[in-house]
Every structure is written in C-alpha cells, then in structure tokens.
Amino acid sequence: MINIRRRKILKGTLAAGAVSLAASAGILTPQTVLAAWPKSAFSAKSVNDAVNSLLGSSSLTGSSDINIKTPAIAENGAVVNVSVDTNLKNVSSISILVEKNDSPLAANFNLAPGTIPFIKTRVKVRKTSSIIAVVKSGGTLYSAGKEVKVTIGGCGG
C-alpha cells in the first residue's frame, strides 16, 4: 500500500526546493512574486491626498452615472458591504474611499479594457462617514458619494 503522507512530504519538499532555487538565482524577486501596491496612496491621511497619490490628480467631477449601494445604517462598521457600478464607458479603475477613516483609501480596482465596470467588496467604516467612489473613465476622474451611518448595536443612535 502507498503511503499518502510520504507523497505529500516529497511533493512539498520538491516544490520548496524549486522555489528556493529560483529565488537564489534571482529569477523570483519580491516585486515579481507580490503584487505592487501604491503604499503612499493607502497611507494618505486625506481623500484628496489619496486620490492624487493613486491617480495623479485630485480634480474630481461629480457624476450621476455612478451607482453606489451600501446600507444606510451599518450595525457593524468593521464590515460594510459596498458595490459600485457605472454606465460610463472606457472605465480603467474604480476606487473606494471612506472619508473619515484614518486612511481614507479602502480599495482600488484596475479594470482591463472591455471589463464590465462593477465591483463588490467589504470595507471598514470607522464612524459615520461618506463613502466615495472614484471612477477613472477616458482619463477623467468621476466621483459619487453616499453617507453611511455607523451605530453601535444597530440602535440607530
């Protein structure tokens, strides 16, 4: 009878050895293994600084073509569902910012050409605040916002 544990150990050892060999040869570097992320945008302390650092401009144009779905009252600010969709054409990115969080940028999604501009995620909302969606379409930044009231225990106060 074949020992399954022995096979798993051998496979794991071979895989770890191959990755170690590639890393020591310089084939795998942290930038190629891990996704590059805009550290300065995620550590910005204001909405304008975050948008400017992430997208190169903080000039936003309000748009009624952006739909944000969030609960009006969030019983638990640690997990707030947010979905954003738009009718704008040539959308290359959708970003979500929470105005009164210590770090306003909550998420950024880069979309491939031809992708349907819809995202759905969960964000943390520290206290009652506006959730702002920034959509980059054809090189122009459009935005829309919606206020979410955060309550303790869902009492509405």
GUSEKOL-12793 format. One line per 3 residues: their letters; for each residue x, y, z of C-alpha. Coordinates in steps of 0.25 Angstrom, whole numbers, plus 5000, padded with zeros to 4 digits. Example, Ala and Ser with C-alpha at 12.3 -4.5 7.8 and 13.67 -1.06 7.14 Angstrom:
! residues 2
as> 5049/4982/5031; 5055/4996/5029
This chain:
! residues 157
min> 5000/5000/5000; 5005/5014/4997; 5007/5024/5008
irr> 5000/5037/5005; 5007/5045/5015; 5020/5041/5009
rki> 5016/5046/4995; 5011/5059/5001; 5024/5062/5008
lkg> 5032/5058/4996; 5024/5068/4987; 5025/5079/4997
tla> 5040/5077/4998; 5042/5077/4983; 5033/5090/4982
aga> 5040/5097/4993; 5053/5093/4987; 5050/5099/4973
vsl> 5045/5112/4979; 5057/5113/4987; 5066/5111/4975
aas> 5058/5121/4967; 5059/5131/4978; 5074/5129/4980
agi> 5077/5130/4965; 5070/5144/4964; 5058/5139/4956
ltp> 5048/5141/4966; 5049/5155/4973; 5038/5161/4983
qtv> 5033/5171/4972; 5030/5159/4963; 5025/5150/4973
laa> 5016/5160/4981; 5006/5170/4975; 5011/5184/4974
wpk> 5002/5193/4982; 5002/5208/4984; 5007/5210/4998
saf> 5007/5225/4998; 4992/5225/4994; 4988/5215/5005
sak> 4996/5223/5015; 4990/5237/5011; 4982/5244/5022
svn> 4972/5251/5014; 4963/5248/5002; 4970/5258/4993
dav> 4984/5253/4996; 4980/5238/4994; 4973/5241/4980
nsl> 4985/5250/4976; 4995/5239/4980; 4987/5228/4974
lgs> 4982/5234/4961; 4991/5246/4959; 4980/5257/4961
ssl> 4970/5261/4971; 4961/5268/4961; 4948/5260/4962
tgs> 4935/5262/4954; 4922/5258/4961; 4914/5248/4953
sdi> 4900/5243/4954; 4905/5231/4945; 4912/5224/4957
nik> 4903/5216/4966; 4908/5212/4980; 4900/5202/4988
tpa> 4903/5202/5003; 4894/5201/5015; 4888/5214/5020
iae> 4891/5209/5034; 4903/5200/5037; 4901/5192/5050
nga> 4916/5187/5049; 4925/5197/5044; 4936/5187/5043
vvn> 4929/5180/5031; 4921/5189/5022; 4917/5183/5008
vsv> 4919/5193/4997; 4916/5191/4982; 4919/5201/4971
dtn> 4915/5200/4956; 4914/5211/4945; 4909/5214/4931
lkn> 4922/5221/4928; 4930/5216/4916; 4945/5212/4916
vss> 4946/5210/4931; 4960/5207/4935; 4959/5207/4950
isi> 4949/5208/4962; 4954/5213/4975; 4946/5213/4989
lve> 4950/5224/4999; 4944/5225/5013; 4945/5240/5017
knd> 4946/5239/5032; 4955/5227/5033; 4970/5229/5037
spl> 4974/5224/5024; 4963/5228/5014; 4966/5219/5002
aan> 4959/5206/5005; 4961/5199/4991; 4965/5201/4977
fnl> 4962/5192/4965; 4969/5193/4952; 4960/5188/4941
apg> 4964/5182/4928; 4959/5188/4915; 4945/5182/4912
tip> 4942/5179/4926; 4928/5181/4932; 4930/5193/4942
fik> 4924/5186/4954; 4931/5183/4967; 4926/5178/4981
trv> 4934/5177/4993; 4934/5180/5008; 4941/5192/5015
kvr> 4943/5197/5029; 4936/5209/5033; 4941/5215/5046
kts> 4930/5225/5049; 4918/5231/5041; 4924/5236/5028
sii> 4923/5238/5013; 4927/5226/5004; 4933/5232/4992
avv> 4934/5224/4979; 4944/5230/4969; 4943/5224/4954
ksg> 4954/5227/4944; 4948/5227/4930; 4955/5232/4918
gtl> 4966/5239/4926; 4955/5247/4934; 4952/5245/4949
ysa> 4937/5244/4953; 4932/5242/4967; 4919/5240/4975
gke> 4917/5238/4989; 4907/5232/4999; 4907/5234/5014
vkv> 4907/5222/5023; 4903/5224/5038; 4910/5214/5047
tig> 4903/5211/5060; 4907/5202/5072; 4898/5191/5073
gcg> 4889/5195/5062; 4880/5204/5071; 4880/5216/5061
g> 4887/5225/5071
